[in-house]
Amino acid sequence: MPLDQYRDPAGAGLWDVLRHRAAADPFNLVAAGIFVAAILHTFLTAKIRHWAHVVEERHATARRARARPGPESEVSFAGQVLHFFGEVEAVFGIWVVGLAGAITWFKGWPAVVGYIDGKVSFVEPVFVVVIMTLAATRPVLDLAERGLRAVASLGGGTPAAWWLSILILAPLLGSLITEPAAMTIGALLLSRQFYAFNPGPRLAYATLGLLFVNISVGGVLTHFAAPPVIMVAGPWKWDLWFMFANFGLRAVAGVVIATLVYFLIFRRELAALSGSPAASEPDADQPAAPLWITLTHVAFLAFTVWNAHHPVMCVGALLFFLAFAQATAHHQNPVDLRPPVLVGFFLAGLVIHGGLQSWWIEPVLTRLGETPLFLGAVALTAFNDNAAITYLASLVPGFTDGLKYAVVAGAVTGGGLTVIANAPNPAGQAILARHFPGGIAPLALAVAALPPTIVMTAAFLLAR
């Protein structure tokens, strides 16, 4: 139901408004309950993957005991199903099935088709799939690595120097090439230049949390790179100068300070990585791509960013690029579509669920002052995509300039607390999950991201 059709009682408090809206359309509670179940599912994925391994080990043991090898018994179907249910990127898509069933039960199948096909925008998932695919290519990664290598060389090219360079520069680069591309490049370089040295669990999680927070904040120097900013830039007429003047300097300060804080905390662990076998040398059997191929890749990236709001153009660019990559295969790594498609699946499921949560998010946002709204946006962002938060805020009439600043600043500040908080986070998780035995634990990620989130809170609130 559109928000303006609820006819909320005049002067009613938050709880009364929520009760009224739940009574006006009982399906609101069902949609919210399914959404909460999906969130809880994300926190259980590590446990589910553990169950999958247990089931597969039992299956293999039983198969060896029977001594009857055969194709019909090589794979544990139950184990594979549990692996699927343990994929974080698949969670919201899985629960869309339950949501579609609930909508059909309450309102009929045409309502399912009408909602998903007519009211849900898949612009962001499509864009992220394409930009992740392009940003993960060898020529683009080599170009970014050469630039960061020049900076890291100032610190001797040590893992600590690479760590600082990637975690400061890659997020800020996101304001130009978009946050999903910056996340892809930053995560791939961290995998090669940092995680390859097998850091301890505390440092590994601290780095992941810092990366997520810095990427979320680092894209606000411009009005076209961060999804939560894109949602409001048009309706609120925020241009490049406005973003840089009101958000840019604070974002740069927050990224630098948060990174330096973690650097000081983990300086001994980072220094100890220098004694590990060198993992930062480029592969000798992979010569650098010719300049014209690298520039063509950059052109594909630029075209995709320019047409970010036109999915057909993005998909067309991707198909054209796949043909180009095949023609220049000698200078390419195999194009791996699995991580981008999984991330796109995750985001598509998230926007389907998120579009049905406005009935409770909107009244929460409209009843807060500037500082409470900032902190509320940080908290809500941990459980919903921050672009959804700012989009709903753009629909609220009468928002003052201070409230607009507060909701956007809060949304980007909280973008690193969970994997669902910011659209590029699933991309980073998909790339770096292999460095975390047993998978990335959501609670450990939230704890690791909390200190830089506090730094960003100070940067956006105290400096204003």
PyMOL commands that set and color helices and strands:
alter all, ss='L'
color gray80, all
select helices_A, chain A and resi 3-5+14-24+27-66+71-73+77-85+88-107+109-118+123-135+138-155+159-177+179-193+195-197+201-218+227-236+240-265+267-275+291-306+311-327+329-331+338-354+358-366+370-381+386-394+401-416+425-435+442-461
alter helices_A, ss='H'
color red, helices_A
deselect
rebuild
show_as cartoon
